[in-house]
Amino acid sequence: MQENNSFRIPSSEYPRIVIVGGGFAGVQMAKKFANKKVQVVLFDRHNYHTFQPLLYQVATAGLEPDAIAGPLRKLLENSKNIFFRMATVTLVDQEQNAVLTDKGTLEYDYLIIACGSKTNFFGNSDKFQKAFPLKQIPQALDLRSHILQNFEQAVLTSDSEKVKRLLNIVIVGGGPTGVEVAGALGELKKHVLPNDYPDLDLDKMNIYLVEGMSGLLGGMSDFANQRAQKYLKKFDVHVMLNTLVKSFDGNQVVFNNDETLETTTLVWAAGVMGNIINGLPDESVFKSRYKVDEFNKILNTDNIYAVGDIAYMEEKDFPKGHPMLAPVAMQQGENLAKNLLSLVNNPDKALKPFKYFDKGSMATIGRNKAVVDLPNNLHFGGFFAWFVWMFVHLVSIIGFRSKLVVLTNWIWNYFTYDRGTRLIIRPFLPLQKIQTEKDKS
């Protein structure tokens, strides 16, 4: 294959595999392809991998971004056959076997789409432009700065209604992310903020968790739902079930029953959708995910694959597709990498269909409180579940330094009831400007 001038990829005698996305699946595959007889080009719009399950802790001042993010080049530095390029893939050209990016065009022999998911506003993004999604590190930092700025502003005002509007926080979505954000904020309210703001009446701070279904943690057991509600109640979180949010203008939330709530903070954790790339047939897409066969090959294509959140695979145990979770992405990535290496080096060898091994689900709701669902209807909660949650997440973080930083922060937070990252280092200006303009009017 000839050298591509746009990306300075050297020529190679081996087939070129292009991976789009440096998430869980992309990194897992890169590790499997390392120093094998293939040339790999990894594209991502960021130069780092994010451990998204702990993103909420960055947003709630528990961790700094470098604790849950690692440079992709560092992860790949010992892999001489893998090249990282920071670019956004905008189009797939099936006829030319090439991807178009904002930096140029690159040909491939095999293409793997692993670009994950994005926030899903269910067709109402125009009504939630001032909401805070929680899918990326910049979004987590925006939310953190916004909340801290609101507290600093609340200290300076004697208007009780304005104080309520600044301190009220609404979280939309009762899945693991929503529950974990609510629990972390509840812990802040009880143990941290009273020391920071002794002259502020924190009874005016109300945390609302809004869920459209009749229970929390929709993919988990009823045990997990009941325990989560019990734990959230201890943190004074108001759980609103069977409730939808119609709109948010930056100062007021409107619910489906037309009731309203004054707040400047709405955290959107209500759902995600596949991050589709243009160029593939419409019939290959189902509900914003690529339809794939049991080998993760996208239907109606010959050499294009999809893994992780972006892949929709129906099987006996998952007739509506696999859940959009990190373990699914990592297992699919590992299986596909092995199959492609077999396809390249031993074409006569039968490929292995993907079978998801469900190790269970878990969610944490603050200090000493978590819920765990294991296969065979095993469920438990409380301190031991919280310890298991911490252990699983700690060993899953990529890089020894990140593991050490996270563990140190957790130990410090546990024994001191403190959050050492309550820093407004990147002021959130857009919402601050909106609030200032409202106060002037």
Secondary structure, DSSP 8 states (H G I E B T S, - for coil): ---BTTTTB---SS-EEEEE--SHHHHHHHHHHTTSSSEEEEEESSSEEE-GGGHHHHHTTSS-GGGTEEEHHHHTTT-TTEEEEE--EEEEETTTTEEEESS-EEE-SEEEE---EEE--TT-GGG-TTSEE-SSHHHHHHHHHHHHHHHHHHHT---HHHHHHHH-EEEE--SHHHHHHHHHHHHIIIIIHHHH-TTS-GGG--EEEE-SSSSSSTTS-HHHHHHHHHHHHHTTEEEE-S--EEEE-SSEEEETTS-EEE-SEEEE-S-EEE---BTS-GGGEETTEEEB-TT-BBTT-SSEEE-GGGEE--BTTBTT---S-HHHHHHHHHHHHHHHHHHHH-TTS-----------EEEE-STT-EEEEETTTEEEESHHHHHHHHHHHHHHSSSHHHHHHHHHHHHHHHHH---TT---SS--HHHHHHHHHHHH-
